[in-house]
């Protein structure tokens, strides 16, 4: 601000830009090192009171998903699976139901293809 020489102003501006660029690089390096830092064991110690409860909930959810998977194996109607999908609340349940629908549709397509091949060979 105090100088009238344009060349000096350009040098000052380029020096400021260079300092800002270096600061950004340092910030990015810091973020990258934090992002890929392994989880500390103290976190598990901080959460040790809630851990058994969350572990139990996770086990219950896995058991419920296994039961749902067995139930889906018995269903042979896409419409029934679609009704279940609309009623499902949790992501994992919907994921299992969508997989069952895809499997059932693939089996229907395969059966139709085989029937068509049999018809064409006669």
TIFI-314517 format. One line per 2 residues: number of its first residue (from 1); their letters; for each residue x, y, z of C-alpha. Coordinates in nm, 4 decimals, always signed. Example, Ala and Ser with C-alpha at 12.3 -4.5 7.8 and 13.67 -1.06 7.14 Angstrom:
1	as	+1.2300 -0.4500 +0.7800 | +1.3670 -0.1060 +0.7140
//
This chain:
1	xx	+0.0000 +0.0000 +0.0000 | +0.2923 +0.2341 +0.0652
3	xx	+0.4786 +0.1745 -0.2592 | +0.4000 +0.3294 -0.5945
5	xx	+0.6323 +0.1029 -0.7936 | +0.4144 -0.1453 -0.9902
7	xx	+0.6919 -0.4031 -1.0266 | +0.7413 -0.4105 -0.6511
9	xx	+0.3654 -0.4467 -0.5987 | +0.3634 -0.7455 -0.8373
11	xx	+0.6495 -0.9093 -0.6444 | +0.4660 -0.8535 -0.3160
13	xx	+0.1404 -0.9985 -0.4570 | +0.3201 -1.3035 -0.5992
15	xx	+0.4974 -1.3560 -0.2636 | +0.1604 -1.3393 -0.0852
17	xx	+0.0089 -1.5899 -0.3321 | +0.3049 -1.8229 -0.2817
19	xx	+0.2648 -1.8053 +0.0970 | -0.1083 -1.8783 +0.0641
21	xx	-0.0351 -2.1746 -0.1661 | +0.2178 -2.3154 +0.0825
23	xx	-0.0311 -2.2745 +0.3654 | -0.2975 -2.4595 +0.1639
25	xx	-0.0547 -2.7430 +0.0921 | +0.0291 -2.7721 +0.4629
27	xx	-0.3424 -2.7796 +0.5486 | -0.4064 -3.0497 +0.2871
29	xx	-0.1172 -3.2589 +0.4204 | -0.2513 -3.2228 +0.7735
31	xx	-0.5985 -3.3299 +0.6634 | -0.4604 -3.6250 +0.4704
33	xx	-0.2593 -3.7440 +0.7680 | -0.5656 -3.7151 +0.9950
35	xx	-0.7908 -3.8878 +0.7432 | -0.5732 -4.1992 +0.7200
37	xx	-0.4622 -4.2129 +1.0810 | -0.5301 -4.5533 +1.2390
39	xx	-0.7972 -4.5600 +1.5060 | -0.6629 -4.5126 +1.8529
41	xx	-0.7281 -4.7749 +2.1172 | -0.8293 -4.5064 +2.3690
43	xx	-1.1522 -4.4579 +2.1714 | -1.2540 -4.8126 +2.2549
45	xx	-1.1736 -4.7467 +2.6200 | -1.3858 -4.4306 +2.6151
47	xx	-1.6774 -4.6257 +2.4730 | -1.6387 -4.9388 +2.6860
49	xx	-1.9618 -4.8719 +2.8757 | -2.1694 -4.8708 +2.5577
51	xx	-1.9765 -5.1457 +2.3805 | -2.1555 -5.4526 +2.5288
53	xx	-2.4951 -5.2995 +2.4545 | -2.4049 -5.2073 +2.0969
55	xx	-2.2517 -5.5515 +2.0484 | -2.5731 -5.7154 +2.1699
57	xx	-2.7839 -5.4974 +1.9384 | -2.5607 -5.5855 +1.6458
59	xx	-2.5936 -5.9569 +1.7215 | -2.9723 -5.9235 +1.7443
61	xx	-2.9796 -5.7427 +1.4116 | -2.7676 -6.0142 +1.2496
63	xx	-3.0025 -6.2826 +1.3852 | -3.3064 -6.0926 +1.2533
65	xx	-3.1431 -6.0578 +0.9117 | -3.0638 -6.4298 +0.9024
67	xx	-3.4268 -6.5106 +0.9850 | -3.5437 -6.2695 +0.7147
69	xx	-3.3086 -6.4317 +0.4652 | -3.4586 -6.7733 +0.5385
71	xx	-3.8086 -6.6297 +0.5043 | -3.7191 -6.4747 +0.1673
73	xx	-3.5938 -6.8100 +0.0377 | -3.9456 -6.9525 +0.0785
75	xx	-4.1208 -6.6699 -0.1088 | -4.1659 -6.7286 -0.4818
77	xx	-4.3712 -6.4233 -0.5751 | -4.2193 -6.0931 -0.6839
79	xx	-4.5372 -5.9138 -0.5726 | -4.5038 -6.0527 -0.2211
81	xx	-4.1384 -5.9494 -0.2071 | -4.2308 -5.6027 -0.3313
83	xx	-4.4869 -5.5673 -0.0502 | -4.2206 -5.6695 +0.2000
85	xx	-3.9797 -5.4196 +0.0466 | -4.2270 -5.1353 +0.0861
87	xx	-4.2915 -5.2320 +0.4484 | -3.9237 -5.2754 +0.5401
89	xx	-3.7762 -4.9998 +0.7492 | -3.4063 -5.0733 +0.7706
91	xx	-3.1500 -5.0488 +0.4935 | -3.0110 -5.3996 +0.5458
93	xx	-3.3605 -5.5517 +0.5256 | -3.4362 -5.3665 +0.2023
95	xx	-3.0996 -5.4758 +0.0649 | -3.1774 -5.8439 +0.1297
97	xx	-3.5262 -5.8140 -0.0203 | -3.3975 -5.6412 -0.3341
99	xx	-3.1408 -5.9191 -0.3773 | -3.4166 -6.1804 -0.3445
101	xx	-3.6259 -5.9965 -0.6054 | -3.3300 -5.9853 -0.8461
103	xx	-3.2643 -6.3552 -0.7924 | -3.6295 -6.4466 -0.8508
105	xx	-3.6481 -6.2375 -1.1676 | -3.3279 -6.3948 -1.2980
107	xx	-3.4746 -6.7409 -1.2375 | -3.7943 -6.6408 -1.4210
109	xx	-3.5945 -6.5132 -1.7179 | -3.3847 -6.8293 -1.7229
111	xx	-3.6976 -7.0490 -1.7135 | -3.8566 -6.8481 -1.9969
113	xx	-3.5393 -6.8770 -2.2044 | -3.5246 -7.2524 -2.1523
115	xx	-3.8917 -7.2877 -2.2453 | -3.8344 -7.0824 -2.5583
117	xx	-3.5346 -7.2968 -2.6552 | -3.7377 -7.6137 -2.6066
119	xx	-4.0203 -7.4720 -2.8215 | -3.7845 -7.3662 -3.0981
121	xx	-3.6066 -7.7033 -3.1052 | -3.9355 -7.8878 -3.1611
//
